[in-house]
Structures are given as structure tokens and as C-alpha cells.
Amino acid sequence: MAKFADIIGQEQIKEHLQNALQREKISHAYILNGERNSGKEFIAKIFASALQCEKPDGSSGMLEPCGECHSCKQMASKNQPDVKYISHEKPGSIGVEDIRSQINGDVAIKPYSSPRKIYIINEGEKMTVQAQNALLKTLEEPPAYTVILILTMNMESLLPTVLSRCTALNMKPVRDNQIKKFLMEVMQVPDYKADLCAAFARGNIGKAKLLASSEEFEHVKEEAVTLLKYINDMEISEIVAAIKKINEYKLDVNDYFDILAIWYRDVLLFKATNDANHLIFKEEIPYIRKVADRSAYEGIEKIIHALDKSKQRLNANVNFDLTMELLLLTIKENS
């Protein structure tokens, strides 16, 4: 069973929740705010497990769910009757009826077998204004045994009246060295790949895990690096063919841009320091050296600027092929 000790980073959140558990001063409602895959649901489940645990384990200095009691076993099999996960019929929104039927209409019924009733609302940013106003009724006068956990990627989507009645906890980016250590020790990812995944994840442990286990990411990375190695010798027709291939990937195109950006960050770093130790693409050092030697600082900066511009264009729905063609021609001219 997952425990607080298994949470990578997020020291402030761990400390806050541990203080609440140890002092038995639990808020009626919490907001966990952070980007997709940052670990919000993982933390919410551990906190819920600890709240409902029949014999919490304090031997490590933290109050951890024991993993052995009836409640912990129910949590592990997702059958704890007093921990409820709010579902919603419409994929794009959590409606007023979802909140009324699953929280407001249920909250007055006392817990079945535990000290508390816990409601976990994932994707809280999808709650409509009407749904939030319905939730407000419970937040204003909750039964003493109630704990509501709202997980959201966008706290600004929540009404000020909802925010004011919750304890808000913000997920922080996890340090690259912590992510790398986790990938190497827990997922058995080799050193160079752990470096790359940590760099791409930008502090998001869930994204790092997805990238480390994604065959498509590995394939896309190899395709992108091959393109960057040989783009100077490519004809326009070959560049157009490469663009068509990029468009076929299921991976988020921003991940593709990140591969290109990290390559040129390495080029810039190597050009400035002549030191390969801090490069992400260490295994490509002969090519990094070649590009660094032939490119001017100004040219590399133009490429990095063009990458940012291309991201903005695609977010504004500018034609994909045209955006990529302009970008790759800029790379060809300046590297």
C-alpha cells in the first residue's frame, strides 16, 4: 500500500497533511492544485487511507496507513465504503446533479464503518458554476465527519466562495535529481534515459514515469535526433516528408518541441562551456560538438525563439505543416 514516504517531493504538502493527522485537526475541505499527472490523486488516496486507518503506524515519525487493517485492505481494492470518488456523466463537465446526488444527498448519512466520510472530486475544474454553488451548501455546514478533497489543474476555475472554505495546497515541481533517482531505483531506467525523462518532465513525476515507460516517446526522440543530426544535408522534399511523419505521432506535439529545445539547450551549453557533463544528450556528444562548432550564438538563439513561436502558432491553430516547415527551415539556416 502507498504511504506518505512514497510521495516524491511535495514536502510542504506532506508536512501540512502530517500536522493535520498528528494534531487531529482535519479541515472539512482541501484543494490539491497542480498540473496533470503531478500526483494529486496519489496524495489524496494516501491521505484518505491514513484518515480511515484503524491502527495508523507512527514508527517512521510520520502517521502512515498500516496497510493491514480492514479499512486499508478495502482502500487497496478500491472498496472502502466511506471513501467516495465523484463520477460525472458528461465527459467535459461535473454538473449540479452529480454533486447533489453523490455528495449533498449522501453526506447526511453517517459513515458505514469508518470515523469519516471522504469525497474525492477529481478534475474539480470541470465543475460548473451551478455544481460549485450546490457544493457550497455542504461546504458551509458540513457534518463533523466529512472531508472533501477537490483535485484541480486550475484553481482559478473555482468560485471565490468555494476557495474561501477550503484549505488550498499547491503541488510544486519536483527536483530533477529526485525524479532521476526514482526512475533509476524504482523503474530501473538507465542513467541517460532517466536524465532525459527528468528534463522533459519539468518537475512532473507522473509525466516522467509515462515518458520512461513509453515506447512511442523513445521512437519519437530517436526520429527527432536523427532529423537534427542530418538536417543540414537534407533537401526540402526530405524535410516535407519528415513533417508528415511528425504529424502521425500520437504524442503531444509539445513533447516533440521539447526534444528539439533540449537538443539546442545542450548545443548552447556545450558551446559556452565545452563541458559534456551537464548535457542531457550525452550519448550524442560528437554531433552536439559539430553543431556547436559551426553555429553562432545568435543562430542558436534564433532557433530557440523559433521553437517558442511555433508552439504559439500551433496553440492558435495555425496550419501544422506550414508551422513546421518554417521552423525546420529556420533550423537548417542557423545550425
Long-range contacts (C-beta under 8 A, 24 or more apart in sequence): 1-49, 1-65, 1-67, 1-72, 1-75, 1-76, 2-42, 2-45, 2-46, 2-49, 3-46, 3-62, 3-64, 3-65, 3-67, 4-46, 4-50, 4-62, 4-63, 4-64, 5-60, 5-62, 5-64, 6-46, 7-39, 7-42, 7-43, 7-46, 8-39, 8-174, 8-178, 8-179, 8-182, 8-205, 9-172, 9-173, 9-174, 9-175, 9-178, 9-203, 9-205, 10-39, 10-43, 10-171, 10-172, 10-174, 12-169, 12-172, 13-43, 13-169, 13-171, 14-62, 16-167, 16-169, 17-43, 17-47, 17-50, 17-169, 18-62, 18-63, 21-50, 21-51, 21-56, 21-63, 22-63, 26-51, 26-116, 26-147, 27-147, 27-166, 27-167, 28-139, 28-142, 28-146, 28-147, 28-148, 28-165, 29-139, 29-142, 29-147, 29-148, 29-149, 29-150, 29-165, 29-166, 29-167, 30-147, 30-148, 30-149, 30-150, 30-166, 30-167, 30-168, 30-169, 31-124, 31-150, 31-151, 31-152, 31-155, 31-158, 31-163, 31-166, 31-167, 31-168, 31-169, 32-149, 32-150, 32-151, 32-152, 32-169, 32-171, 33-152, 33-153, 33-154, 33-155, 33-168, 33-169, 33-170, 33-171, 34-153, 34-170, 34-171, 35-153, 35-171, 35-204, 36-153, 36-204, 36-206, 36-207, 37-204, 37-205, 37-206, 37-207, 37-209, 37-210, 38-171, 38-204, 38-205, 38-206, 39-171, 39-205, 39-206, 40-122, 40-151, 40-171, 41-120, 41-122, 41-151, 44-120, 44-149, 44-151, 45-75, 45-120, 47-149, 48-75, 48-80, 48-83, 48-118, 48-120, 48-147, 48-149, 49-75, 51-115, 51-116, 51-118, 51-147, 52-80, 52-82, 52-83, 52-114, 52-115, 52-116, 52-118, 70-113, 71-113, 71-114, 80-114, 81-112, 81-113, 81-114, 82-111, 82-112, 82-113, 82-114, 82-116, 82-117, 82-118, 83-114, 83-118, 83-120, 84-117, 84-118, 84-119, 84-120, 85-120, 85-122, 86-119, 86-120, 86-121, 86-122, 88-126, 92-126, 93-126, 93-127, 93-128, 93-131, 94-121, 94-123, 94-124, 94-126, 94-127, 94-128, 94-131, 95-128, 95-130, 95-131, 96-128, 96-130, 96-131, 96-133, 96-134, 98-131, 99-127, 99-131, 99-134, 99-135, 100-134, 103-135, 103-138, 103-148, 104-134, 104-135, 104-137, 104-138, 107-138, 107-142, 107-143, 107-146, 108-143, 110-143, 110-145, 111-145, 115-145, 116-145, 116-146, 116-147, 117-143, 117-145, 117-146, 117-147, 118-147, 118-148, 118-149, 119-146, 119-147, 119-148, 119-149, 120-149, 120-151, 121-148, 121-149, 121-150, 121-151, 122-151, 123-151, 123-152, 123-153, 124-150, 124-151, 124-152, 124-157, 124-158, 125-152, 125-153, 125-154, 125-157, 125-158, 127-157, 127-158, 129-159, 132-158, 132-159, 132-161, 132-162, 133-159, 135-162, 136-161, 136-162, 136-165, 139-165, 139-166, 140-165, 172-203, 173-202, 173-203, 173-204, 174-203, 174-204, 174-205, 175-203, 176-203, 179-203, 179-205, 179-208, 182-208, 183-208, 183-209, 183-212, 187-212, 187-213, 192-282, 192-283, 193-218, 195-280, 195-282, 196-221, 196-262, 196-280, 196-281, 199-262, 199-280, 200-255, 200-258, 200-259, 200-262, 211-255, 214-251, 216-249, 216-250, 216-251, 217-251, 217-255, 220-249, 220-251, 220-255, 220-256, 220-259, 221-259, 224-256, 224-259, 224-260, 224-263, 225-259, 225-263, 225-281, 225-284, 227-328, 228-260, 228-263, 228-287, 228-291, 228-331, 228-335, 229-284, 229-287, 231-328, 231-331, 231-332, 231-335, 232-332, 232-335, 234-332, 239-325, 239-328, 239-329, 239-332, 240-321, 240-325, 242-328, 243-320, 243-321, 243-324, 243-325, 243-328, 244-321, 246-324, 247-320, 247-321, 247-324, 253-314, 253-320, 254-311, 257-307, 257-310, 257-311, 260-307, 260-331, 261-304, 261-307, 263-288, 264-300, 264-303, 264-304, 264-307, 264-335, 265-304, 267-291, 267-292, 267-295, 267-300, 267-335, 268-292, 268-297, 268-300, 268-301, 268-304, 271-295, 271-297, 271-300, 291-335, 294-335, 295-334, 295-335, 296-334, 299-333, 299-334, 299-335, 300-334, 300-335, 302-330, 302-334, 303-330, 303-331, 303-334, 303-335, 306-330, 306-331
